[in-house]
Amino acid sequence: MAGQILPRPPMQIQLYSKACPMRHAIELVQQFAKGALIDSECASADFTSSLFEILKFDKKNKDLGSCDYDTNEINWLILPAALIDLLEDISSKESFILVSIKFIGKQSTNKEKMTLSMKATCNSHGQDSSYFLGWQEYEKNPYDDVRNPNGIIQMGLAENQLSFDLLESWLAENPDAAGFKRNGDSIFRELALFQDYHGLPAFKNALVQFMAEIRGNKVNFDPNKLVLTAGATSANETLMFCLAEPGEAFLLPTPYYPGFDRDLKWRTGVEIVPIQCTSSNGFKITAPALEEAYQLAQKRNLKVKGVLVTNPSNPLGITLTRSELDLLVDFIDAKGIHLISDEIYSGTVFDSPSFVSVMEILVKRNYVNTEVWNRVHIVYSLSKDLGLPGFRVGCIYSNDELVVAAATKMSSFGLVSSQTQYLLSAMLSDKKFATSYIVENRRRLKNRTECWFPVTEIGISCLESNAGLFCWVDMRHLLTANTFEAEMELWKKIVYEVGLNISPGSSCHCAEPGWFRVCFANMSEDTLDLAIQRLKSFVKAFLPSGYKNNSGFSHNCSSKNSRRKSFTKWVFRLSFHDRERER
């Protein structure tokens, strides 16, 4: 039942009691919502699945043999779909049976329910995640070195602002491209008029050449297999529409980008099942973790259609190893499912080991023109490597002709403007510039990561990284308890008292509390220095006098030195809006 989208009317919930007060059954539900009730069978469940509304029983000590309430007569509590399996399990232990539950989403007025669609009133977009809520708090009180020096510094946005001067220099040297001219003559009219959704051939050719350059020209890409989309968000959602039906599932290794709960699920109805990765091996993907996730989906009656990975990883800032890529290819081959490799950060690899695309693995293992070859798809964008998220340029690369054809038709809902394509085709076709930009951008990213080293003086360590625009930071020693509630309390202090918006690991579905993603490439070096000073002052005041981290103060600490035992159970995260603001 957990993976089904049930019809809206009639919206009823039926609970049947077997010799126990209904009040007791509802108390179990409420305890779960507060994180007090955790069941081993759903320790790795995806708690951000499509939302269901569970009956909140508030009548006093009334033992009912059976009841059937209409939505107009009851109060509501928002809980995740994974809770259904838990309730069914509890029913055998706690003497009550959950018979049926109807999907509805966000509570709304009767008038809204009559005039708006289910999608419009649904609360499964994910905007209530601490990842997005941190952005909202920053926007209310943004740091500015002159106008608001005590404001919140945005460290929750993975944006590359380190190489804008290179782009601006190229634009100054190539005024025709920026002015929409060709050989001095205006082509504004040509670009402004209708263009079909296949994209400008010149841009698609330039883009595949740039993709090959980033991968060391070890693999080549055919522009005819490329579909342009309005960013990677659109690309990933389009692939979900192409590859899966509502209620089917994709497996994702944790921790993963919080936006995937929106991109992959919100409009498609596709479910995400986590592949649990832990700090014990540096968050590497393992064969047992893959199989466990697959079996969990089967238990939830979800048909698994594929695996989606981000390489390099967001939020970990590490590239997948060849052994991990081999493992993934073997897994999807054995299961007959798809693999999506989101390679949006491929050009940000600044240290060894070098980036290996899944396409390179397929070629070396002689999978070309096989069924597996057609079931592997790549997502790419210029938002991170070129630092152009506002241009909304993304793409899907697939060897499956049917996927390319379907995705091309769907791209009508999110096209890249002709003006953008023309400008970037000129820029990326300048091979000397493209090559030098990639090298210099990587050098600057590596230098910027070194600016983060001073936090090691206060016992804060990071997962050893070689890519990305962020660090995966270990603050477990700052938790008051080894729980996600303690992580959220620490996050609130860092946002409101320290004035830094960072992303808690729970928003990335990390299985262990105390990890945070901290972005470093979306600000000046002076602002980063200030952020580090704020954090150092907070930690020194927070920790007892004379405290020393058991694993030492070294950067890039080994996961073997983790200070706390891994805590692998998920806890339902309370709404941010219910928490008292402290700054």
N, C-alpha and C positions, 0 to 999 in steps of 0.2 A: 504493500500500500504506500510505502514511503516515497516511491518514485512517481506516483501517479498524479496527474492534474485532474482533480475531481470536478464535476460540474458545479456551478455556483448554486443554483436553486435545486431543491430546497436546502437551505443551510441549517442543518440540524446536527446535533451531537447526541449519541445515545450511549449512556453508561449503565451497566447492569451490575448491581451489587450482589455478592454472595455472602450473606451473614456478616457484613461489616458495614459500619456507617459510611455513607458516601463522603462525609467530611474527611475521613481518614484517607480515602483515595485521592481527594483533591489536595490534601496536605502534602502528599508525596510529590505531586506535580509541582507545587509551589516550592518545596525543598529543592527539587531539581533545578528550578529556575534560578535559585539563589546559589547554586553551586554546591549545595550540601549533600546532594544525592548523586553518586557516580556509580555506574554499573560497569563491570569489567567488559561486558560484551560490546559496549559502545564507547570504549575508551578512545578509540581512534575515529569515531564518527564525525562526519562533517556537520558542524553545528551552524553552518550558514546556509543550509539548504532552504528550499522554498518554505516560506513561513506558513504555519497552520495555527489556527486558533483553538485553544483548549478551554473547555468549560471551567470557569472559576466559580466554585460552589460556595456561596456565602450564607446559606441558611443554617440556623443553629441546630447542631446535633440531631439532624433528622435522618433516620435510617430508612432509606427507600429501597424497596425491592427492585424497582426499575423506574426510569424516568426518561422523558423525551422532551427536550426544551427547544423552543424556537429562539432564534437569535435575538429577537426583540425583548425577550424576557430575562436575559442573563448578562452578566459582566464577562469581560474577556481578558485573557492573558496571552501575549504573543510568545510563542515558542517554536523551535525549529522542527523540521520534519523528522530528523533523526530520533526525536523523542518518541515517535510512534512505536518503533521497535522496542524501546525501553519499557513503555507502558504495557505493551503486550507481554513482555517478559515478567514485569512486576505483577501482572494480573494473576499469574499462576502462583505467585508467592504471597500476595497480599489480599486474595479473595475478592477481586473484582475483575470484570471483563470490559475491555474497551471494544465496543462493537463496530462503531463507524466514526469517522471524522471527516469533515468537509473542508477542502481548501478554500481560504478566502483572502488572506493577506491582511493589509492594514485596516484597522478599525476606522470606519467613516460614518458620517451621518446617513440617515435613511435617504435623504434627498440626494446625496452624492452617490449612494449605491444605485439609485434609480437612473441617474443621468450619466455616470462615468463607467468606463469599462473596468474589468477586473485588473488589467495591467496598470491602469491609471491609479487605482486605489491600492495596489499591491505594495508591500513594504520590502520586497526582496531585491531592491536595487543595490543595497549594501552601503548606502550613504551614512548609515548610523554606525559604521565601523570606526574605531578609534583612529584608523589611518586617515579617513576623510574628516573626522571631527577635529583632528589636530590642525588640519588646514584651515578649518573654519575659525578656530581660535586665533591662529596666526593672522588671518585676514581682519579680525577685529582689532588687533593690536600689533601691526607689523613693525619690525625694527627698521629704523632709519638712523644713520649715524649723526644726522643733524636734527631732523624733526622729531624723532622718537627714539632716542638712544637707549631707553629702557624697555623697548618693545620686544616682542618674541622674534627670535631668529628662526627662519624657515630652514630646517634640516630634514624635512620630510618629503622634499620634492627632488626626484632624481632627474635633474636638468643639468646639461653640460654648457656652462657659460665660459669655459676656459679658453676657447679658441675663436671667439667672435671677431677678434681683430684680424685673423687670417681671412675670414669670409668677407669682412668689410674692405680689406685691402684688395681682394680679388674684384669685388664689385666696383671699386674706384678705378681699377685698371681696365675694366671691361664695361664701359658705360652703355654700350649697345644692348647687352643682355638685361641690365637693370632698367633701361629705358624702352624695352620691348621694340628693339630695332634689329634689322638684319642688313649688314653692309651700309649702315647709315640711314636706311629707309624704315619708316615706322611700319610695324606689323600689328599694331594694336587692334585694328579692325579684324584681322585674320584670327587673332587669339580670342577676341571678345565674342565672336559668333559661335554658333553651335559646333561642339565637338562630340563625337560618339564616345561610348564608354570604354573603348579598347585602349585609349591613351595615345599620346604622341609617340610614334615609332622612335624618333630621335631620343626622347627621354628614356624609353624602356631600354634601348640599346646602351645608353650611358649608365643607367642604373645597374644592369647586369654586369657591366664591366667593372663598376665600382665594387659590387659585391664580390666579384672574383679577386680583385686587388686586395681587399680586406682579408681574404682567405689565402693569400700568398699565391694566387693563381694556380692552386692545386686542383681546383674544380672550375668548370665553366658553366654558365647558365644560358639557357635559350630564352630570348625575349618573348617568344610565342607561348611560353609556359608561365609567363608572369601576368598577374592580375593586379592592377593598381587599386589601392583602397585609401580611404581618408584616415591614415594612421594604422598602427598595429592593432588598436582597439577594434576597429572595423574589420581588419583582416582576421583576427581570431574569432570574432562573432560570426563572420561569414563562413568560416570553415566549420563552425558548429552547426550552422544551418545546412551545410552541404553533407556533413558526415553523420549526423545523429538526429534522432527523433526526440521530441519532448519525453522526459522520463528515462532516457538512456544516459549513460555515464561516460565521463573521461576520468582517468587516473592522473593525479598531479603530485609530484614529490613535494613534501613540505620541508622548510617553509616556502611559500610561494607569494607572488605579487598579489596584494589584497584586491586590486582591481579586477582580477580574474573572476571573482564572485559576481561582479557586474557584467564583465565582457562575455563570459562563457555561458552564464545562466539566466540572466534577467529576462531577456526577450525570447531566448531559445527554448527554455524549459529543460535544458540539459543539466544533469547533476554532476557534482564534483566529488570524487572519492579520494581521500588523501593517501599517498604513499608515505608512510611515516619514516622520516630520516632524522637521525639524532647526532648530537655532538660527539658521541662515543667514537665515531669514525670520521669526524669532520663533515657530517651531513651528506655522506656519499649515498648514492642509490645502490641498494643490494637486491639480489635475487629473492631472498625471503620477504623483504619489504614489498616488492612488486607482487609476489604471489599472495601475500596477506591482504593487500588492497583489493586484488582481483576477487578473492574469496569473500571479503567484506561486501563488495558490490553484489556478488551472487546471493549472499545471505539477505541483502536488502531487496532482492528481486529486481536489480538493476542490470540491464544488459550493457556490458562494457564495449564501447565502440573504439576506444583508443587511449593513448597516453599523450599528455602534453608536457613538455619540458621547456624551460628557459635556459638557453646556453649562449653566453655566460648567465649564471643564475642571478636573478633578482629575488631575494635580497642578499644572497650570500656573497656575491662578488667573486665567484670562482667559476672556472670553466669545467665542463664535464670531461672526465678522463676518457681515453680511448676504450678502456675496459668497461666503463659505464655505458658508453655509446654502443659497444658490441653487445652488452647485456640487453639494452633496450631493443636493438634490432632483432636479437634472438627471441626476445619475449613477444614482440608484436608478430613475428613470423610464426611462432608456435600457437599464438592465440587467434591469428587471423584478423588482427585489428589494425588501426591506424596509429601513426606516430606524427605528432606536430612538434616541430622544433622551432621555438620562437627565438630567433637569433638577433634580436633588436640591439643587443649590446656587443655584437661581434667585433666592432671596430674599437672598442674600449679596452681591449686586452693589452695591458702595459707591462706585463712581466711573464716569465715562463711559468708553467708550460704554455706554449702557443695555442691559439684557438684551433679547434678541429671541428669542422662542420659535419653534421650527420651525412651530408651528401658525399663527402670524402670517404667516409666509412663504407657507404654503399658501393661506391666505385671500386675501392680496393678489395672488397669482398665479393666482387662480381655479381652484384644484385641488379645491374643495369638491365632494364626491360623485363623484369620479373614482376610477380604480383606484389612483392614487398616494395619494389621500386615505385610502384603506383600508389602505395599506401603511406608513403612518407612525404610530408608537406612542410615547407619552410615559411615562416613569417619574418618579415624584415621591415625596417622603417628608418628614416633619416632623422628621427627625433632625438636620438641619443648620440650617434656617431658624429653627425653634423651639428647637433644642438639646435634643431629646427622643429620643435614640437608644434609651434603655431602654424607651420606650413601644412600640417596634416598630410604627410606623405608616407604611405605604407604600401606593402605588397604581399601577395601570396605567391609562392612558387610551388608548383605541383607538376608531377609527371603524368598525372591522370587527366586525360583529355576531358572527361565528363566533369571533373571537379573544376577545371579551368573554365569550361563553358558555363557551368552554373554560377560560379563565383563572378565571372565577368558580367553576367546578367544582373546579379545582385549588387554589383558595384555601382549601379545607377543610383542607389540610395546614399552613396558616399563617395562622390568623385573628387579627384584632385583637379584643381582649376588648371586651365590651359596656360595661364600666365605663370603659375608656379612651375609647371612642367617645362615650359620654355626656358625660364631662368636657370633651373637646376640642370637641364640637359646641357646648356652651355657651360656651366660650372664643372660638372662631372666629366664632360668630354675633354676638358683641359687636363690631360693625363699627368702632366708635370705638377700641376697644382694639387690634383687629387692624391697623388702619391706622397708629396711633401706634407700635405695636410694630415694624412693618416699617421705618418711618422711623428710629426710635431705634436699632434693631439695626444698620442700615447705617451710621449715624453712628459708633457704637462700633467697628465693624469697621474703618472708615477710620482712626480714631484709633489703633487698635491696630497697624495696619500701619506707622504713623509711628514707633512705639516700636522698630521693627526698624532704623531708619535708622542708628544708631550703628555697625553692622557695616561700613558703607561706609568708615569711618575706617581699617579694616584691609584695604581692597581687595576686600571681598566684595560683589558686586553681585547683583541679583535681576532676573529677567524682569519687565518692567513689567506689573503686574497691576491688575485692577479688580474682583475678586470672590474668593470662597472664604475659607477659614480658614487659609491657608498661603501661603508664598512659595516660588517655584521659584528656588533659590539656586545661583549659579555659583561653584564652588570649584575650577575647573580649574587655576588657578594654584598650588593646593596639592598637586597630584598629583606624584608622583615620576616618573611616566611616563604617556603618553597611552593608558592601558589600563584595562580594567575591574578587573583585578587590583589596580592602583594605587588605584582608587576604593574597592575593598573594604578595602584596608589603611588608607586614610584614614578610612573609616567606622568601622573597629574602634578606631582611636585616639580618634575623637570620642566613641564610646560608652563606652569603658573608661577613657581618660585624662581626657577633658574632662567626661564624665558627662552627655552629651546623647544621647538617642535620636532621631536624625533618619533619614529614609528615603533610601537611595541611589537615584540615578536608574536604576541597572540593575534594581532591583526593580520599577520602573515601565516597564521595557522601553525606556528611552531609548537612542537609537542613539549617543549621545556620552557618554563617561565624564566625571565631574566635576560633574554636576548633582545637587542634593539637594532633597527636599521638606522644608520646615521649618514646622511648625504653630505658631501663636501665640495661638489663641483658647481653648485648653483649660487656661489657667493664669492666675494673678493677674499683675498688672503687675510686682509685686516679683519674682516667680519668673522672669518673662521678662527683667527687668533682670539678674538673676543669671546666667541662661543666656547672655546677651550678653557679660557680663563674663568668663565662663569661656571663651567662644569667642575673645574678643579676646586674652586672655592666651595661649591656645594658639597662635594665629596669629602673634603677635609673637615667641614663642619658636621657632616652626617656620620662619619665613622668615628669610633672611639679613639681616644688619644693613644698613640703608639700602635695602632692597628697595622698589621702587615698581611697582605694577601698570601694565602698558602702557596699559590703558584708563582709567587714573585711578581716583579713589576715589568717583566719583559714583554715587548710587543710580539704579536703573532704567536701567542702561547699555544702549546699543543693541546688538543682536546683531551689527552690523557691526564692533563693537570686540572681538569674541571673540578671546581670546588664543591659542587653539590651533586648528589646522585640524581640521575635523570628522572624527571617526573613526567610520565608519559600519558597521563590521563587528561582529557579535555575537560574544561570547566566552562559552563555557560557564562558568557560575559554580560554583566549588567549594563543597562543603558547609560550612556554618558550623561544624558540629560537629568538622570536621577541623582547625580553626584554634585555636591556643593562645590562651587568654584572657589579657588583659593587665591586667585590673582586677578 
